[in-house]
């Protein structure tokens, strides 16, 4: 028998030979879940007691509170104790999958077992503790059968109601899990697309630099090696701290400053409070590359790029500005349609939904301005 710190009992393989087997706990028997279950049933008892109060008041009678509270408490809390077993069975034999008919049959018989336990506890409490008279069953076989079917059908209705709620919850959670996994896969695809994008651009620039200035080409290759090493270190992370993202960006800009032969001046306006904030991995590099490609490279003479960050209430504001040529001379296809800007916008939408804002515009004084506003959150300890 498999041992674990927490154990739960579920049915073995889908057959009734060797039914009981011990499996590691998935959560149905955890203290938190049990507290929620008992809280729900307690709320149900209180609602029934309120209903009982108004029923008796309407009839002008005084309710027997001891009897009512005792009976309802035993009825509800017995189901509360049986609910974790029901949830475990529900998870093991879901209705909305293959073998639906077989699983319904399994739930029918398992429901009869739980209902029998529930009714036995309830009747035993009523007769032994409350000293209530034995309910009239009748002497004929048909009367006894009717009495048994009445109680079993009533209990099976409760079983089916609880089962339906749990199955709906499982379906919703699995749907959320599938959506999350698909989202993570899409994010990973978007992020990995950026690696060859900036790598190929850099390699092409180095190839041109080899014939003009071999020492500068050698220096750039060394810087690219450091950059790739840094990239591989954080390759699997979807989010990194802003400090890590800026360290990566500095290495990238060192290469660009070498390639542009000091035509590029970078101004960092980073609020120290934002350094520990989490941002999407490699989100800034394509935005800066856009400024270099469409702002600095086409412009004669020097150019400046400003990288700005600060906290605005519960959000992180990041802006990348340049005083380059802006939209002048940029084709409609290029204007905001590059892989870097498209991927950046899509990644933000996937990660933060409507809680983010992403804007690319040309200010009145010229150049480009990319604004990114995302929820401010830090890595948990």
C-alpha positions as CSV (number, residue, x, y, z in Angstrom):
1,X,0.0,0.0,0.0
2,X,1.4,3.4,-1.0
3,X,2.0,5.6,2.0
4,X,1.9,9.4,2.0
5,X,1.7,12.2,4.6
6,X,-1.9,12.8,3.5
7,X,-3.9,9.9,2.2
8,X,-7.2,9.7,0.4
9,X,-9.3,6.7,-0.5
10,X,-10.6,6.4,-4.1
11,X,-11.7,3.5,-6.2
12,X,-9.1,1.4,-8.0
13,X,-9.2,0.8,-11.7
14,X,-12.7,1.2,-13.2
15,X,-14.1,-2.1,-12.0
16,X,-15.5,-3.3,-8.7
17,X,-12.8,-5.9,-7.9
18,X,-10.3,-4.5,-5.4
19,X,-12.3,-1.3,-5.1
20,X,-10.4,0.5,-2.4
21,X,-6.9,1.8,-2.8
22,X,-4.9,4.5,-1.1
23,X,-3.7,7.4,-3.3
24,X,-1.7,10.6,-2.4
25,X,-4.0,13.5,-1.4
26,X,-5.1,15.8,-4.2
27,X,-6.8,18.3,-1.9
28,X,-10.3,16.9,-1.1
29,X,-9.2,16.1,2.4
30,X,-7.0,19.1,3.1
31,X,-7.9,21.3,6.1
32,X,-8.7,24.2,3.9
33,X,-11.1,22.3,1.8
34,X,-12.8,20.7,4.8
35,X,-13.2,24.1,6.4
36,X,-14.9,25.4,3.2
37,X,-17.2,22.3,3.0
38,X,-18.3,22.7,6.6
39,X,-18.8,26.4,6.1
40,X,-21.1,25.8,3.2
41,X,-23.2,23.3,5.1
42,X,-23.3,25.6,8.1
43,X,-24.7,28.4,5.9
44,X,-27.2,25.9,4.6
45,X,-28.3,25.0,8.1
46,X,-28.7,28.7,9.0
47,X,-30.8,29.3,5.9
48,X,-33.1,26.3,6.8
49,X,-33.5,27.6,10.3
50,X,-34.5,31.0,9.1
51,X,-37.1,29.4,6.8
52,X,-38.3,27.2,9.7
53,X,-38.7,30.3,11.9
54,X,-40.9,32.1,9.4
55,X,-43.0,29.0,8.7
56,X,-43.8,28.5,12.4
57,X,-44.4,32.3,12.9
58,X,-46.9,32.3,9.9
59,X,-48.8,29.4,11.6
60,X,-48.6,31.2,15.0
61,X,-46.7,28.4,16.7
62,X,-43.4,28.2,18.6
63,X,-40.8,26.0,16.8
64,X,-39.1,23.2,18.7
65,X,-35.6,24.7,18.3
66,X,-33.8,21.8,20.0
67,X,-35.3,19.2,17.7
68,X,-35.0,21.4,14.6
69,X,-31.4,22.4,15.2
70,X,-30.3,18.9,16.2
71,X,-31.9,17.3,13.2
72,X,-30.7,19.8,10.6
73,X,-27.2,19.8,12.1
74,X,-26.9,16.0,11.9
75,X,-28.4,15.9,8.4
76,X,-26.1,18.6,7.1
77,X,-22.8,17.7,8.8
78,X,-23.2,14.0,8.0
79,X,-23.3,15.0,4.3
80,X,-20.3,17.3,5.0
81,X,-18.3,14.3,6.3
82,X,-19.3,12.3,3.2
83,X,-18.7,15.1,0.7
84,X,-14.8,14.6,0.5
85,X,-15.4,10.9,-0.4
86,X,-17.9,12.0,-3.0
87,X,-15.5,14.5,-4.4
88,X,-12.7,11.9,-4.6
89,X,-15.1,9.5,-6.4
90,X,-16.2,12.3,-8.7
91,X,-12.7,13.1,-9.7
92,X,-11.8,9.4,-10.3
93,X,-14.9,8.8,-12.4
94,X,-15.9,12.1,-14.2
95,X,-19.2,12.3,-16.1
96,X,-18.2,14.5,-19.0
97,X,-15.5,12.2,-20.4
98,X,-15.2,8.8,-22.0
99,X,-17.1,5.9,-20.3
100,X,-19.9,8.3,-19.4
101,X,-22.6,5.6,-19.0
102,X,-20.3,3.3,-17.0
103,X,-19.3,6.2,-14.7
104,X,-23.0,7.1,-14.2
105,X,-23.7,3.5,-13.1
106,X,-20.7,3.7,-10.7
107,X,-22.0,6.9,-9.2
108,X,-25.5,5.4,-8.8
109,X,-24.2,2.5,-6.7
110,X,-21.7,4.7,-4.8
111,X,-24.5,7.2,-4.2
112,X,-26.7,4.4,-2.7
113,X,-23.8,3.5,-0.4
114,X,-23.4,7.1,0.8
115,X,-27.1,7.6,1.1
116,X,-27.4,4.4,3.2
117,X,-24.7,5.6,5.5
118,X,-26.3,9.0,5.8
119,X,-29.8,7.7,6.5
120,X,-28.5,5.2,9.0
121,X,-26.7,7.9,11.0
122,X,-29.7,10.2,10.8
123,X,-32.3,7.6,11.9
124,X,-30.0,6.3,14.6
125,X,-29.6,9.8,16.0
126,X,-33.3,10.5,15.8
127,X,-34.2,7.2,17.6
128,X,-31.3,6.9,20.1
129,X,-30.5,10.5,21.0
130,X,-33.8,12.4,20.4
131,X,-35.8,9.4,21.4
132,X,-38.1,9.9,18.5
133,X,-40.6,7.1,17.6
134,X,-39.6,4.7,14.9
135,X,-41.1,6.0,11.6
136,X,-44.1,4.0,10.4
137,X,-42.9,1.8,7.6
138,X,-45.9,-0.4,7.1
139,X,-46.3,-4.2,7.3
140,X,-46.7,-4.9,3.6
141,X,-43.8,-5.5,1.3
142,X,-44.9,-2.7,-1.0
143,X,-45.1,-0.3,1.9
144,X,-41.6,-1.2,3.0
145,X,-40.3,-0.9,-0.5
146,X,-41.9,2.5,-1.0
147,X,-40.4,3.7,2.3
148,X,-36.9,2.6,1.2
149,X,-37.2,4.0,-2.3
150,X,-38.5,7.3,-0.9
151,X,-35.5,7.8,1.3
152,X,-33.0,6.5,-1.3
153,X,-34.4,8.8,-4.0
154,X,-34.3,11.8,-1.7
155,X,-30.7,11.1,-0.8
156,X,-29.7,10.4,-4.4
157,X,-31.1,13.8,-5.4
158,X,-28.8,15.4,-2.8
159,X,-25.9,13.2,-4.0
160,X,-26.6,14.2,-7.7
161,X,-26.7,17.9,-6.7
162,X,-23.4,17.8,-4.9
163,X,-21.9,15.8,-7.8
164,X,-23.1,18.3,-10.4
165,X,-21.5,21.2,-8.5
166,X,-18.1,19.3,-8.2
167,X,-18.2,18.2,-11.9
168,X,-18.8,21.8,-13.0
169,X,-16.0,23.0,-10.8
170,X,-13.6,20.4,-12.2
171,X,-14.6,21.3,-15.8
172,X,-14.1,25.0,-15.1
173,X,-10.7,24.4,-13.5
174,X,-9.5,22.1,-16.3
175,X,-10.7,24.7,-18.9
176,X,-8.7,27.4,-17.0
177,X,-5.6,25.0,-16.9
178,X,-5.8,24.4,-20.7
179,X,-6.2,28.1,-21.4
180,X,-3.2,28.8,-19.1
181,X,-1.0,26.2,-20.8
182,X,-2.0,27.4,-24.2
183,X,-1.2,31.0,-23.2
184,X,2.2,29.9,-21.8
185,X,3.0,28.1,-25.0
186,X,2.1,31.2,-27.1
187,X,4.2,33.4,-24.8
188,X,7.2,31.1,-25.1
189,X,6.8,31.1,-28.9
190,X,6.6,34.9,-29.0
191,X,9.7,35.2,-26.7
192,X,11.8,32.7,-28.6
193,X,11.0,34.5,-31.9
194,X,12.9,37.5,-30.5
195,X,16.2,35.7,-30.1
196,X,17.0,35.0,-33.8
197,X,15.5,38.4,-34.6
198,X,18.0,40.5,-32.8
199,X,20.8,37.9,-33.3
200,X,20.5,38.0,-37.1
201,X,20.5,41.7,-37.2
202,X,23.6,41.9,-35.0
203,X,25.4,39.2,-37.1
204,X,24.7,41.1,-40.3
205,X,26.1,44.3,-38.8
206,X,29.2,42.5,-37.6
207,X,29.7,41.0,-41.0
208,X,29.8,44.5,-42.5
209,X,32.1,45.7,-39.8
210,X,34.7,43.0,-40.3
211,X,36.0,44.7,-43.5
212,X,35.8,48.2,-42.1
213,X,37.2,47.8,-38.6
214,X,38.4,44.2,-37.6
215,X,39.2,45.3,-34.0
216,X,35.7,46.7,-33.6
217,X,34.2,43.5,-35.1
218,X,36.2,41.4,-32.6
219,X,35.0,43.6,-29.8
220,X,31.4,43.3,-30.9
221,X,31.7,39.5,-31.2
222,X,32.9,39.4,-27.6
223,X,30.0,41.6,-26.5
224,X,27.6,39.4,-28.4
225,X,29.0,36.3,-26.6
226,X,28.3,37.9,-23.2
227,X,24.8,38.9,-24.4
228,X,24.0,35.3,-25.5
229,X,25.3,33.9,-22.3
230,X,23.0,36.2,-20.4
231,X,20.1,35.3,-22.6
232,X,20.5,31.6,-22.1
233,X,20.6,32.1,-18.3
234,X,17.1,33.6,-18.3
235,X,15.7,31.7,-21.3
236,X,12.9,29.9,-19.5
237,X,11.6,32.7,-17.3
238,X,8.5,34.5,-18.6
239,X,9.1,37.4,-16.1
240,X,12.3,38.8,-14.7
241,X,13.0,41.8,-12.5
242,X,13.4,45.1,-14.2
243,X,17.0,45.2,-12.9
244,X,17.7,41.9,-14.8
245,X,16.0,43.2,-17.9
246,X,18.0,46.5,-17.8
247,X,21.3,44.5,-17.4
248,X,20.4,42.6,-20.5
249,X,19.5,45.8,-22.3
250,X,22.8,47.5,-21.4
251,X,24.7,44.6,-22.9
252,X,22.6,44.9,-26.1
253,X,23.1,48.7,-26.2
254,X,26.9,48.3,-25.8
255,X,26.9,46.3,-29.1
256,X,24.7,48.9,-30.8
257,X,27.0,51.8,-29.6
258,X,30.0,49.9,-31.0
259,X,28.2,49.3,-34.4
260,X,27.0,52.9,-34.6
261,X,30.4,54.3,-33.7
262,X,29.3,56.5,-30.8
263,X,26.3,58.0,-32.7
264,X,24.0,56.6,-30.0
265,X,23.7,58.3,-26.6
266,X,21.5,56.5,-24.0
267,X,20.0,58.3,-21.0
268,X,18.8,56.2,-18.1
269,X,16.0,57.6,-15.9
270,X,15.2,54.6,-13.8
271,X,13.5,55.0,-10.4
272,X,15.3,52.7,-7.9
273,X,11.9,51.8,-6.5
274,X,11.0,49.9,-9.8
275,X,14.1,47.7,-10.0
276,X,12.5,44.8,-8.2
277,X,9.3,45.0,-10.2
278,X,8.6,42.0,-12.5
279,X,8.5,42.6,-16.3
280,X,8.2,40.2,-19.3
281,X,11.5,38.7,-20.2
282,X,13.1,40.5,-23.2
283,X,10.3,43.1,-23.5
284,X,12.5,46.2,-23.7
285,X,15.1,45.0,-26.3
286,X,12.8,45.0,-29.3
287,X,11.4,48.4,-28.3
288,X,14.8,49.9,-28.1
289,X,15.7,48.2,-31.3
290,X,12.7,49.8,-32.9
291,X,14.0,53.2,-31.9
292,X,17.5,52.5,-33.2
293,X,16.3,51.1,-36.5
294,X,13.7,53.7,-37.3
295,X,15.1,56.6,-35.3
296,X,18.9,56.5,-35.0
297,X,20.0,54.6,-38.0
298,X,18.3,56.7,-40.7
299,X,19.3,60.0,-39.1
300,X,22.6,61.7,-39.8
301,X,24.6,62.7,-36.8
302,X,24.1,61.7,-33.2
303,X,20.9,60.6,-31.5
304,X,19.6,60.1,-28.0
305,X,17.4,57.3,-26.5
306,X,15.8,57.8,-23.1
307,X,14.7,54.9,-21.0
308,X,12.4,55.9,-18.3
309,X,10.6,54.0,-15.5
310,X,8.6,54.9,-12.4
311,X,5.8,53.5,-10.3
312,X,2.3,55.0,-10.7
313,X,0.1,53.8,-7.9
314,X,-0.2,50.0,-8.5
315,X,1.3,50.1,-12.0
316,X,4.7,50.2,-13.5
317,X,5.3,52.9,-16.2
318,X,8.1,52.4,-18.7
319,X,8.8,54.7,-21.6
320,X,11.4,54.5,-24.4
321,X,11.8,57.8,-26.2
322,X,14.2,58.9,-29.0
323,X,14.7,62.1,-31.0
324,X,15.3,60.4,-34.3
325,X,13.3,60.8,-37.5
326,X,10.2,59.2,-36.1
327,X,7.5,58.3,-38.6
328,X,9.2,60.5,-41.3
329,X,10.4,58.2,-44.1
330,X,9.0,55.1,-42.5
331,X,6.7,53.0,-44.6
332,X,3.2,52.1,-43.5
333,X,4.2,48.5,-43.2
334,X,7.1,49.3,-41.0
335,X,5.2,51.8,-38.8
336,X,4.5,49.7,-35.7
337,X,4.2,46.5,-37.7
338,X,7.6,45.0,-37.0
339,X,8.0,41.6,-35.2
340,X,9.4,43.3,-32.1
341,X,6.4,45.7,-31.6
342,X,3.8,43.1,-32.6
343,X,5.2,40.5,-30.2
344,X,5.6,43.0,-27.4
345,X,2.0,44.1,-27.6
346,X,0.7,40.5,-27.9
347,X,2.8,39.3,-24.9
348,X,1.5,42.1,-22.7
349,X,-2.1,41.3,-23.7
350,X,-1.6,37.6,-22.9
351,X,0.1,38.3,-19.6
352,X,-2.0,41.1,-18.2
353,X,-5.1,41.4,-20.3
354,X,-6.9,44.7,-19.9
355,X,-4.7,45.6,-17.0
356,X,-1.9,46.8,-19.4
357,X,-1.5,49.6,-21.9
358,X,0.9,49.7,-24.8
359,X,1.2,52.8,-27.0
360,X,3.5,53.7,-29.9
361,X,3.4,57.3,-31.2
362,X,5.4,60.1,-32.7
363,X,5.4,63.2,-30.4
364,X,5.0,66.7,-31.7
365,X,8.8,67.3,-31.3
366,X,9.5,64.2,-33.4
367,X,11.1,60.9,-32.7
368,X,9.4,57.8,-31.3
369,X,7.8,57.3,-27.9
370,X,6.8,53.8,-26.7
371,X,4.8,53.7,-23.5
372,X,4.2,50.5,-21.5
373,X,2.0,50.4,-18.4
374,X,1.7,47.1,-16.6
375,X,0.6,46.0,-13.1
376,X,3.4,46.6,-10.5
377,X,4.2,43.3,-8.7
378,X,7.4,41.9,-7.2
379,X,8.7,38.3,-6.9
380,X,7.3,36.5,-3.9
381,X,9.9,35.5,-1.3
